[in-house]
């Protein structure tokens, strides 16, 4: 189970650290050294949604924060603080 959490943690870290990148399941799998099928199935089982849906939700949350707090903006497709 610890390995499972470590693998999911890697994916979550990548998504949280670099939400501006054009992620696809293939690229996430390559970056984490996990097969696409295992990544998709393990992540979905642990988190409840697919990695790409999680990424979409994370981006929406970030945009809400930017709108609500007005201290984050996008510059060259990257999140920045004012």
N, C-alpha and C positions, 0 to 999 in steps of 0.2 A: 504493500500500500504506500510505503514511503516513496518508492520510485514513481508511482502514479502521481503523487502530489508534486514531486519535483518536476516531472514532465509538464504538468498543468501549470505550475509556477513559472516555468520558462516561457510558455506561450503567453501567459498573462503579463509577464514582464515586458515582453516584446510589444504586445498590443498597447500597454500603458505607456511605454517609453517612446514608441514611434507610431502613434496613431495616424500620422499624416501620410504614411507610406501606402502604396497600392498593394495591400496584402491579398494573397490568394492562399487557399489551403496548401497548395504545392510549395509555395515559398515558405510558409510557416513551418511546414514539415521539414523542409531542407534546413532551415535555420536552427531547428531544435533537434535534428537528427532522429526524427520519429517518422515512421511511415505515414502517408496521408490517411490511410484507413484507420490506423491506430490512433492518430492524433484526433481525427474527427470523432470517432466512437468514444474514446476516453474522455475528451473534453466535453462532449455533449452529455455523457452520462454523469460526469462530475459537476458540471456547471448548470446543466438543464437546457442549454441552447448551443447551437453550433459556434465554432470560433469566429466565423465571419459575422454571424448575427450579434455575438458579443461585441465585436469590433464596431459594428454599426451603432449599437446601443451606447458604447463608450464615447464614440464621436458625438452622438446626440447629447450626451451628458456634458461633454466638454463645451459644446456650443451653447448649451443652456447656462453653464457657468459664466461663459464669456458675456452673454447677454445680460444675465442677472448682476454680475459683479463688475463688468466692464474693465477687467484688468488683464484679460488674455485676448490676443488678437492673432490673426494669421498673417504671416509674412513669408512669401515664397513657399506656400503650402506647409509652413511649420508653425507650431504654436509658440507664442512669445508672451512674456509678461511686460506690462507697461512700466 
